[in-house]
Amino acid sequence: MNLNKDYWEERYASNNLGWDIGYVSTPLKEYIDQIENKNLKILVPGVGNGYEVVYLYNSGFKNIHVIDLARQPLDKIKAEIPEIPASQLISGDFFDLEIQDFDLILEQTFFCALNPELRKNYVQKMLQLLKPGGRLAGLLFDFPLSLNGPPFGGSPKEYEELFSPTFTINVLERAINSIPPRKDKELFFIFEK
Ligand SMILES: C[S@@+](CC[C@H](N)C(=O)[O-])C[C@H]1O[C@@H](n2cnc3c(N)ncnc32)[C@H](O)[C@@H]1O
């Protein structure tokens, strides 16, 4: 299966959006709520309909960049945040992103949407995008990796092996505030460059 732009745009066109919960997830909301510095430069890759982006924006964070391969969700975010600069709504491939020096990158159902062969590239790209001391934080699924994705799963052990050579693992634990359908199926994490 080629998980390219056409694949994802077709998922949006046919409203086949099993991942889209329709609101900011509790773990991301509560993580965002405790961030005091509203000037952080934030990236949300594979943003989809970006409910956390609207939440961030309405909470006073303005230096937010988002990227997605599919055009439709970016149009939806633009409609909800008309004042967001076009340069911060990026239509394209995460692996080609050239903007750097992010303080924070938020992950939710983007890692699991990628072909598992790209996982090492994901780690390297995150390292390149973050400033020293910057954080990659959010949610990773905790169910066995199979080829029946997306979503493609993983385990704490796999994530630790993947990220610990280059990131400091500050937190990697079962999320305690998951939305009900994801209860006991996801890990909350904070990895620091
Ligand atoms: C499973 S959806 C998750 C969307 C959103 N994060 C959420 O939680 O609702 C994965 C998203 O990643 C996007 N995507 C997949 N591969 C991508 C890539 N290489 N670069 C940028 N976006 C990508 C898809 O278009 C899709 O919107």
The ligand as an SDF file (V2000), in Angstrom:
LIG
                    3D

 27 29  0  0  0  0  0  0  0  0999 V2000
   -4.0920    9.1160   10.9900 C   0  0  0  0  0  0  0  0  0  0  0  0
   -4.1400   10.7510   10.4080 S   0  0  0  0  0  0  0  0  0  0  0  0
   -3.9760   11.6800   11.9250 C   0  0  0  0  0  0  0  0  0  0  0  0
   -4.4140   13.1050   11.8560 C   0  0  0  0  0  0  0  0  0  0  0  0
   -4.3340   13.8790   13.1650 C   0  0  0  0  0  0  0  0  0  0  0  0
   -2.9980   13.8490   13.7150 N   0  0  0  0  0  0  0  0  0  0  0  0
   -5.3360   13.3770   14.1750 C   0  0  0  0  0  0  0  0  0  0  0  0
   -4.9300   12.9020   15.2490 O   0  0  0  0  0  0  0  0  0  0  0  0
   -6.5370   13.4630   13.9110 O   0  0  0  0  0  0  0  0  0  0  0  0
   -2.5290   10.9230    9.6750 C   0  0  0  0  0  0  0  0  0  0  0  0
   -2.3480   12.2340    8.9740 C   0  0  0  0  0  0  0  0  0  0  0  0
   -1.0000   12.3310    8.5380 O   0  0  0  0  0  0  0  0  0  0  0  0
   -0.9680   12.8180    7.2180 C   0  0  0  0  0  0  0  0  0  0  0  0
    0.2920   12.3210    6.6330 N   0  0  0  0  0  0  0  0  0  0  0  0
    0.6080   11.0470    6.3400 C   0  0  0  0  0  0  0  0  0  0  0  0
    1.8710   10.9630    5.8780 N   0  0  0  0  0  0  0  0  0  0  0  0
    2.3600   12.2340    5.8690 C   0  0  0  0  0  0  0  0  0  0  0  0
    3.6160   12.8130    5.5190 C   0  0  0  0  0  0  0  0  0  0  0  0
    4.6250   12.0570    5.0560 N   0  0  0  0  0  0  0  0  0  0  0  0
    3.7730   14.1520    5.6570 N   0  0  0  0  0  0  0  0  0  0  0  0
    2.7550   14.9190    6.1180 C   0  0  0  0  0  0  0  0  0  0  0  0
    1.5480   14.4210    6.4740 N   0  0  0  0  0  0  0  0  0  0  0  0
    1.3490   13.1000    6.3520 C   0  0  0  0  0  0  0  0  0  0  0  0
   -2.2470   12.3030    6.5850 C   0  0  0  0  0  0  0  0  0  0  0  0
   -2.6510   13.0610    5.4760 O   0  0  0  0  0  0  0  0  0  0  0  0
   -3.2200   12.3990    7.7510 C   0  0  0  0  0  0  0  0  0  0  0  0
   -3.8620   13.6540    7.7900 O   0  0  0  0  0  0  0  0  0  0  0  0
  1  2  1  0
  2  3  1  0
  2 10  1  0
  3  4  1  0
  4  5  1  0
  5  6  1  0
  5  7  1  0
  7  8  2  0
  7  9  1  0
 10 11  1  0
 11 12  1  0
 11 26  1  0
 12 13  1  0
 13 14  1  0
 13 24  1  0
 14 15  1  0
 14 23  1  0
 15 16  2  0
 16 17  1  0
 17 18  1  0
 17 23  2  0
 18 19  1  0
 18 20  2  0
 20 21  1  0
 21 22  2  0
 22 23  1  0
 24 25  1  0
 24 26  1  0
 26 27  1  0
M  CHG  2   2   1   9  -1
M  END
$$$$
